[in-house]
Amino acid sequence: MLARAITYKDQPAQVLAVRDIRERKQAEAEVHALNATLEQRVAQRTEELRAIMQAMSDGLVVVNRAQRVRYANPVAERLLGTTPVLGEELGWQRVRLPDGRDTGARTVRPLWPRNLHGRLRPAAGAHACRQ
């Protein structure tokens, strides 16, 4: 409701404007309910996808466009010998043979922590590509 004081025929008066907003309020309630349903469905689908990725027999590391780790399944952690840090940048490196020759292929750089001398410290049983 909008009210405004005026003078009408030399007498004080008020102009009132009233607008029916029931339809707008109903539409807002429907949008709110749809958003709640959508959020619930997204959460359910995300959980289903996470369960599938957890159960995979292959290693999986999910990165965003900036090459930052978003998810790694247990097989990837076992193969890498460590748990990739969420948000850490996942760089790429050339794959080299043990004698140092470049294969022309690319792989994810090792994610293992480095020791004091800058050498990689892979977990027991894990294998690293030579840099």
Secondary structure, DSSP 8 states (H G I E B T S, - for coil): -EEEEEEETTEEEEEEE----HHHHHHHHHHHHHHHHHHHHHHHHHHHHHHHHHH-SS--EEE-TT-BEEEE-HHHHHHHTS---TT-B--EEEEE-TTS-EEEEEEE---S-B-TTS-B---TT------
